[in-house]
């Protein structure tokens, strides 16, 4: 699944990006950097 699909299930898009979305994006970025 794409990050946007997963994040949209966890945080509502009412006020923008929620803390859970930020945490998941950061985790995915770290995982991608470790693989590179």
PDB file as gemmi writes it, atoms N, CA and C in Angstrom:
CRYST1    1.000    1.000    1.000  90.00  90.00  90.00 P 1                      
ATOM      1  N   UNK A   1       0.847  -1.194   0.000  1.00  0.00           N  
ATOM      2  CA  UNK A   1       0.000   0.000   0.000  1.00  0.00           C  
ATOM      3  C   UNK A   1       0.882   1.242   0.000  1.00  0.00           C  
ATOM      4  N   UNK A   2       0.363   2.287  -0.597  1.00  0.00           N  
ATOM      5  CA  UNK A   2       1.131   3.530  -0.595  1.00  0.00           C  
ATOM      6  C   UNK A   2       1.042   4.191   0.776  1.00  0.00           C  
ATOM      7  N   UNK A   3       1.990   5.053   1.054  1.00  0.00           N  
ATOM      8  CA  UNK A   3       2.008   5.739   2.346  1.00  0.00           C  
ATOM      9  C   UNK A   3       0.746   6.571   2.523  1.00  0.00           C  
ATOM     10  N   UNK A   4       0.303   7.231   1.453  1.00  0.00           N  
ATOM     11  CA  UNK A   4      -0.896   8.063   1.540  1.00  0.00           C  
ATOM     12  C   UNK A   4      -2.130   7.264   1.904  1.00  0.00           C  
ATOM     13  N   UNK A   5      -2.270   6.072   1.335  1.00  0.00           N  
ATOM     14  CA  UNK A   5      -3.426   5.238   1.656  1.00  0.00           C  
ATOM     15  C   UNK A   5      -3.392   4.816   3.120  1.00  0.00           C  
ATOM     16  N   UNK A   6      -2.237   4.378   3.580  1.00  0.00           N  
ATOM     17  CA  UNK A   6      -2.119   3.939   4.970  1.00  0.00           C  
ATOM     18  C   UNK A   6      -2.360   5.105   5.915  1.00  0.00           C  
ATOM     19  N   UNK A   7      -1.752   6.238   5.629  1.00  0.00           N  
ATOM     20  CA  UNK A   7      -1.879   7.403   6.501  1.00  0.00           C  
ATOM     21  C   UNK A   7      -3.312   7.911   6.551  1.00  0.00           C  
ATOM     22  N   UNK A   8      -4.020   7.843   5.435  1.00  0.00           N  
ATOM     23  CA  UNK A   8      -5.387   8.351   5.413  1.00  0.00           C  
ATOM     24  C   UNK A   8      -6.309   7.497   6.269  1.00  0.00           C  
ATOM     25  N   UNK A   9      -5.951   6.245   6.501  1.00  0.00           N  
ATOM     26  CA  UNK A   9      -6.747   5.388   7.382  1.00  0.00           C  
ATOM     27  C   UNK A   9      -6.549   5.754   8.844  1.00  0.00           C  
ATOM     28  N   UNK A  10      -5.376   6.306   9.166  1.00  0.00           N  
ATOM     29  CA  UNK A  10      -5.023   6.540  10.566  1.00  0.00           C  
ATOM     30  C   UNK A  10      -5.395   7.951  11.010  1.00  0.00           C  
ATOM     31  N   UNK A  11      -5.138   8.932  10.170  1.00  0.00           N  
ATOM     32  CA  UNK A  11      -5.395  10.312  10.569  1.00  0.00           C  
ATOM     33  C   UNK A  11      -6.403  10.961   9.637  1.00  0.00           C  
ATOM     34  N   UNK A  12      -7.363  11.665  10.202  1.00  0.00           N  
ATOM     35  CA  UNK A  12      -8.313  12.395   9.372  1.00  0.00           C  
ATOM     36  C   UNK A  12      -7.629  13.555   8.669  1.00  0.00           C  
ATOM     37  N   UNK A  13      -8.166  13.948   7.525  1.00  0.00           N  
ATOM     38  CA  UNK A  13      -7.560  15.029   6.749  1.00  0.00           C  
ATOM     39  C   UNK A  13      -8.237  16.370   7.030  1.00  0.00           C  
ATOM     40  N   UNK A  14      -8.818  16.523   8.195  1.00  0.00           N  
ATOM     41  CA  UNK A  14      -9.550  17.748   8.503  1.00  0.00           C  
ATOM     42  C   UNK A  14      -8.608  18.936   8.671  1.00  0.00           C  
ATOM     43  N   UNK A  15      -7.658  18.823   9.606  1.00  0.00           N  
ATOM     44  CA  UNK A  15      -6.800  19.962   9.909  1.00  0.00           C  
ATOM     45  C   UNK A  15      -5.416  19.862   9.304  1.00  0.00           C  
ATOM     46  N   UNK A  16      -5.201  18.907   8.434  1.00  0.00           N  
ATOM     47  CA  UNK A  16      -3.879  18.751   7.843  1.00  0.00           C  
ATOM     48  C   UNK A  16      -3.239  17.446   8.281  1.00  0.00           C  
ATOM     49  N   UNK A  17      -1.933  17.462   8.441  1.00  0.00           N  
ATOM     50  CA  UNK A  17      -1.176  16.256   8.757  1.00  0.00           C  
ATOM     51  C   UNK A  17      -1.124  16.069  10.266  1.00  0.00           C  
ATOM     52  N   UNK A  18      -1.562  14.900  10.724  1.00  0.00           N  
ATOM     53  CA  UNK A  18      -1.546  14.603  12.153  1.00  0.00           C  
ATOM     54  C   UNK A  18      -0.209  14.033  12.588  1.00  0.00           C  
ATOM     55  N   UNK A  19       0.013  13.967  13.889  1.00  0.00           N  
ATOM     56  CA  UNK A  19       1.283  13.462  14.413  1.00  0.00           C  
ATOM     57  C   UNK A  19       1.557  12.011  14.036  1.00  0.00           C  
ATOM     58  N   UNK A  20       0.503  11.206  13.929  1.00  0.00           N  
ATOM     59  CA  UNK A  20       0.706   9.802  13.552  1.00  0.00           C  
ATOM     60  C   UNK A  20       1.220   9.711  12.129  1.00  0.00           C  
ATOM     61  N   UNK A  21       0.681  10.549  11.239  1.00  0.00           N  
ATOM     62  CA  UNK A  21       1.144  10.563   9.853  1.00  0.00           C  
ATOM     63  C   UNK A  21       2.614  10.956   9.785  1.00  0.00           C  
ATOM     64  N   UNK A  22       2.988  11.975  10.541  1.00  0.00           N  
ATOM     65  CA  UNK A  22       4.379  12.428  10.554  1.00  0.00           C  
ATOM     66  C   UNK A  22       5.287  11.307  11.043  1.00  0.00           C  
ATOM     67  N   UNK A  23       4.869  10.615  12.095  1.00  0.00           N  
ATOM     68  CA  UNK A  23       5.680   9.529  12.645  1.00  0.00           C  
ATOM     69  C   UNK A  23       5.855   8.410  11.629  1.00  0.00           C  
ATOM     70  N   UNK A  24       4.782   8.062  10.917  1.00  0.00           N  
ATOM     71  CA  UNK A  24       4.873   6.987   9.931  1.00  0.00           C  
ATOM     72  C   UNK A  24       5.748   7.396   8.754  1.00  0.00           C  
ATOM     73  N   UNK A  25       5.628   8.635   8.306  1.00  0.00           N  
ATOM     74  CA  UNK A  25       6.476   9.104   7.210  1.00  0.00           C  
ATOM     75  C   UNK A  25       7.943   9.085   7.621  1.00  0.00           C  
ATOM     76  N   UNK A  26       8.218   9.503   8.847  1.00  0.00           N  
ATOM     77  CA  UNK A  26       9.596   9.501   9.335  1.00  0.00           C  
ATOM     78  C   UNK A  26      10.133   8.078   9.412  1.00  0.00           C  
ATOM     79  N   UNK A  27       9.315   7.160   9.912  1.00  0.00           N  
ATOM     80  CA  UNK A  27       9.747   5.763  10.004  1.00  0.00           C  
ATOM     81  C   UNK A  27      10.031   5.188   8.623  1.00  0.00           C  
ATOM     82  N   UNK A  28       9.154   5.470   7.672  1.00  0.00           N  
ATOM     83  CA  UNK A  28       9.360   4.974   6.309  1.00  0.00           C  
ATOM     84  C   UNK A  28      10.618   5.570   5.689  1.00  0.00           C  
ATOM     85  N   UNK A  29      10.886   6.837   5.970  1.00  0.00           N  
ATOM     86  CA  UNK A  29      12.086   7.483   5.446  1.00  0.00           C  
ATOM     87  C   UNK A  29      13.343   6.827   6.004  1.00  0.00           C  
ATOM     88  N   UNK A  30      13.340   6.536   7.301  1.00  0.00           N  
ATOM     89  CA  UNK A  30      14.492   5.882   7.929  1.00  0.00           C  
ATOM     90  C   UNK A  30      14.689   4.492   7.346  1.00  0.00           C  
ATOM     91  N   UNK A  31      13.604   3.736   7.187  1.00  0.00           N  
ATOM     92  CA  UNK A  31      13.716   2.390   6.620  1.00  0.00           C  
ATOM     93  C   UNK A  31      14.267   2.445   5.196  1.00  0.00           C  
ATOM     94  N   UNK A  32      13.803   3.403   4.408  1.00  0.00           N  
ATOM     95  CA  UNK A  32      14.283   3.533   3.032  1.00  0.00           C  
ATOM     96  C   UNK A  32      15.770   3.898   3.008  1.00  0.00           C  
ATOM     97  N   UNK A  33      16.187   4.762   3.924  1.00  0.00           N  
ATOM     98  CA  UNK A  33      17.590   5.158   3.982  1.00  0.00           C  
ATOM     99  C   UNK A  33      18.477   3.979   4.377  1.00  0.00           C  
ATOM    100  N   UNK A  34      17.978   3.125   5.267  1.00  0.00           N  
ATOM    101  CA  UNK A  34      18.759   1.963   5.681  1.00  0.00           C  
ATOM    102  C   UNK A  34      18.924   0.971   4.531  1.00  0.00           C  
ATOM    103  N   UNK A  35      17.920   0.875   3.678  1.00  0.00           N  
ATOM    104  CA  UNK A  35      17.985  -0.053   2.544  1.00  0.00           C  
ATOM    105  C   UNK A  35      18.902   0.463   1.444  1.00  0.00           C  
ATOM    106  N   UNK A  36      19.020   1.781   1.342  1.00  0.00           N  
ATOM    107  CA  UNK A  36      19.808   2.371   0.249  1.00  0.00           C  
ATOM    108  C   UNK A  36      21.303   2.182   0.471  1.00  0.00           C  
TER     109      UNK A  36                                                      
END                                                                             
